């Protein structure tokens, strides 16, 4: 399960911390309160067919960022209870990120870059110190299931949209 301390220290930790370490970002501390909020939000997403809708910002103050992921499976089997595919999908946005620019926020967001990089930047944001994740599955149709994954990161300055914050927190891979 991706909403337990076991997940952070077992199934999910190696993936998340591997990706963060590649970008000189420290390991994250598990936050059980964040995880409970993520489980609740993931359950609502799954119950509604796994449409990816961020939670209202009023529910999480400045300093937080949120990643969402959904998977649909047919054949009557529920998706596996792992969040590794979510972490991999978020990290794969690295291919769209321009580390060579002196304006890392400006040059990596529209209109200069129309590819999504926000999940990647939240994942490797150096100032993030805490993490909570939740997952839920639900039947969508007779033989289909969906799985929703929600992770929230807490930092003193989470994913702030300025060039200086991006330069300090989204570091090139080593």
SULZIQUI-V548397 format. One record per residue. N is the residue number from 1. OMEGA is omega in whole degrees, 0 to 359 (999 if undefined). D_LAST is the distance of its C-alpha to the last C-alpha in Angstrom with 2 decimals. Layout:
n,omega,d_last
N,OMEGA,D_LAST
N,OMEGA,D_LAST
This chain:
n,omega,d_last
1,182,30.01
2,180,27.20
3,181,29.22
4,176,29.58
5,178,27.89
6,179,28.04
7,182,25.85
8,184,23.15
9,180,23.33
10,188,24.04
11,186,23.70
12,184,21.32
13,181,19.27
14,181,17.08
15,181,16.16
16,184,15.72
17,175,13.89
18,180,11.57
19,180,10.70
20,181,10.60
21,178,8.50
22,183,5.61
23,175,6.31
24,178,7.48
25,182,10.89
26,176,13.56
27,181,15.76
28,175,18.75
29,180,22.38
30,179,24.86
31,184,27.58
32,178,30.73
33,176,32.41
34,181,29.62
35,179,29.72
36,177,33.50
37,180,33.26
38,177,30.74
39,181,33.07
40,180,35.95
41,179,34.31
42,179,33.09
43,177,36.67
44,178,38.09
45,181,35.78
46,180,36.64
47,180,40.32
48,174,40.23
49,176,38.70
50,169,34.99
51,186,35.02
52,179,31.85
53,178,33.03
54,176,31.11
55,180,33.08
56,183,35.00
57,179,33.09
58,181,36.05
59,179,35.09
60,186,31.78
61,177,31.63
62,183,29.06
63,178,25.82
64,169,25.59
65,188,23.90
66,174,24.83
67,179,23.56
68,179,26.20
69,176,26.38
70,178,29.48
71,176,30.49
72,179,33.99
73,177,35.54
74,177,38.97
75,176,41.28
76,181,42.31
77,177,39.38
78,178,37.28
79,179,33.50
80,182,31.65
81,176,30.81
82,179,27.03
83,180,24.42
84,179,21.66
85,178,22.59
86,180,22.35
87,179,18.80
88,180,17.85
89,179,19.87
90,182,18.35
91,182,14.76
92,175,15.99
93,179,16.71
94,182,13.11
95,180,14.70
96,186,16.98
97,180,14.77
98,179,14.75
99,187,11.88
100,184,13.84
101,174,16.86
102,178,18.27
103,190,19.97
104,176,17.38
105,184,20.09
106,186,22.84
107,182,21.15
108,180,19.65
109,179,23.00
110,8,26.44
111,184,28.09
112,181,25.13
113,182,23.15
114,176,25.39
115,180,22.82
116,175,21.98
117,185,18.65
118,178,20.12
119,178,19.46
120,183,15.72
121,177,15.67
122,182,17.92
123,186,15.85
124,183,12.65
125,188,14.84
126,184,13.82
127,178,17.54
128,180,18.68
129,183,20.17
130,182,22.56
131,169,22.85
132,180,25.92
133,176,26.37
134,181,29.52
135,175,30.72
136,175,34.17
137,179,35.91
138,174,39.23
139,179,41.55
140,174,41.59
141,183,44.44
142,186,46.42
143,180,43.81
144,175,40.57
145,171,38.26
146,177,35.44
147,176,32.64
148,177,31.12
149,177,27.98
150,172,27.38
151,176,24.57
152,180,24.74
153,178,22.26
154,178,23.72
155,175,22.33
156,178,24.23
157,187,23.12
158,170,22.10
159,182,20.71
160,189,22.95
161,171,23.58
162,180,23.02
163,183,20.65
164,178,20.13
165,178,19.31
166,179,16.84
167,182,15.11
168,189,14.99
169,178,14.08
170,187,11.97
171,180,8.67
172,179,6.43
173,178,3.78
174,999,0.00
